[in-house]
Amino acid sequence: MSRVCQITGKRAISGNNVSHSNHRTRRQFDVNLFTKKFYWPEEDCWIRLKVSATGLRLINRIGLNEAIKRAVEKGYLTEATILEAPTK
């Protein structure tokens, strides 16, 4: 899986290296990603997501369920790792 936030869709971008030589090389600016474990009370399970720092702030602001709903609508979240399925 590539380095893409599953909540916001942020991905790495490329830009110019700033150097004082005649070589023009490109560099890559990576996303600040974390692999985090969240408890999803609506589904009563733990899930693991790759989330950027902005995605964490979004989850804190609007809640996990609403953030997942928006990510699925926009196509950012295609699969999430369910760690513990509910036992009933």
Buried (B, 14 or more C-beta within 10 A) or exposed (E): EEEBBBBBBBBEEEEEEEEEEEEEEEEEEEBEBEEEEBEBEEBEBBBBBBBBBBBBEBBEEEEBEEBBEBBEEEEBBEEBEEEEEEEE
